[in-house]
Amino acid sequence: MTDPAYTPPAVWSADTVSGGKFANINRPTAGAREQKALPVGTHDFQLYSLATPNGVKATIMFEELLEAGHHQAEYDAWTINIGEGEQFGSGFVNINPNSKIPALLDRSGAQPVRIFESGAILMHLAEKFGAFLPSDDSRGEVLSWLFWQIGSAPFIGGGFGHFYAYAPDKYEYPINRYAMETKRLFDVADKRLAENEYLGGNHYTIADIAAYPWMEPFVFDAIYDEAHKFLSIDEYKHVGRWVKQIAERPAVKRGRIVNKTWGEEDTQLPERHSAADFEGKNL
Ligand SMILES: N[C@@H](CCC(=O)N[C@@H](CS)C(=O)NCC(=O)O)C(=O)O
């Protein structure tokens, strides 16, 4: 079976775009759409995010730093509701001109520093606290797996997830293309994890913190409709072992509910300002 043919016009126009999830907020232009200041708390680190796989990378990192005794890593986490277009408010755009979560304001130095892109946030914090990024020979391996994840995520989310679960109509060509690539990426990780406890080698690092939130929901059958079965995720035994191991870390259990605004009430934490905010939560 082939998909209905589409002949692109000579010049593309946003007016012709069909619906689908997020269609109402997508535009082909950058920049703020409304004046809206961001809330600011008391800690050095102000995180503006949502508990999506990219957002959870930052909150797991903060919770891991705190768990490891880096008390200076206390942070305020504020919800940015991307379904309602809050990423296009002027305050958020000042921190991330690309209008995507997560975005961080670091006020620990002489001047506030903005950091956007989840990989940049992980590296910035790892270097600042000297944690989860080795300085010996394994550093190159850790950075390679970190950037592998950042480069791969759009094929999984924007590619496979979009066409398999979000697109208003299902088309064979893009689903085949991105299912192929998503499975190939799982196989890359599976082969690596067959021979190494963690992606970077013997230690848990920012490479694992970046990759875990993307692979965990596939393993636990919690993303993109029937994707777990459709992609035969149980084949990736070593990825499964690694996901289950990381899921047990107390910092991961906390980090994945920060900025979560859906699901059971006791697994939601729209804002996080101190360790006390986790009291009564189902971690
Ligand atoms: N490469 C970016 C991707 C961030 C990203 O795609 N964030 C999504 C949520 S997971 C977002 O904010 N989407 C809102 C939009 O596209 O308008 C990163 O790693 O930080």
The ligand as a Tripos MOL2 file, in Angstrom:
@<TRIPOS>MOLECULE
LIG
   20    19     1     0     0
SMALL
NO_CHARGES

@<TRIPOS>ATOM
      1 N1         16.8930   19.7910   21.7190 N.3       1 LIG1
      2 C1         16.0410   20.2990   22.7610 C.3       1 LIG1
      3 C2         14.6470   19.7780   22.5480 C.3       1 LIG1
      4 C3         13.6660   20.3420   23.5470 C.3       1 LIG1
      5 C4         12.2220   20.0340   23.1550 C.2       1 LIG1
      6 O1         11.9390   19.5170   22.0650 O.2       1 LIG1
      7 N2         11.2910   20.3330   24.0680 N.am      1 LIG1
      8 C5          9.8850   20.1200   23.7830 C.3       1 LIG1
      9 C6          9.2380   19.3050   24.8910 C.3       1 LIG1
     10 S1         10.0080   17.7030   25.0660 S.3       1 LIG1
     11 C7          9.1700   21.4590   23.7160 C.2       1 LIG1
     12 O2          9.4450   22.3470   24.4920 O.2       1 LIG1
     13 N3          8.2210   21.5980   22.7880 N.am      1 LIG1
     14 C8          7.4390   22.8020   22.6620 C.3       1 LIG1
     15 C9          7.3550   23.2860   21.2410 C.2       1 LIG1
     16 O3          7.9410   22.6540   20.3500 O.co2     1 LIG1
     17 O4          6.6980   24.3040   21.0200 O.co2     1 LIG1
     18 C10        16.5820   19.8770   24.1300 C.2       1 LIG1
     19 O5         17.1720   18.7980   24.2110 O.co2     1 LIG1
     20 O6         16.4240   20.6410   25.1010 O.co2     1 LIG1
@<TRIPOS>BOND
     1     1     2 1
     2     2     3 1
     3     2    18 1
     4     3     4 1
     5     4     5 1
     6     5     6 2
     7     5     7 1
     8     7     8 1
     9     8     9 1
    10     8    11 1
    11     9    10 1
    12    11    12 2
    13    11    13 1
    14    13    14 1
    15    14    15 1
    16    15    16 2
    17    15    17 1
    18    18    19 2
    19    18    20 1
@<TRIPOS>SUBSTRUCTURE
     1 LIG1         1 GROUP 0 **** ****
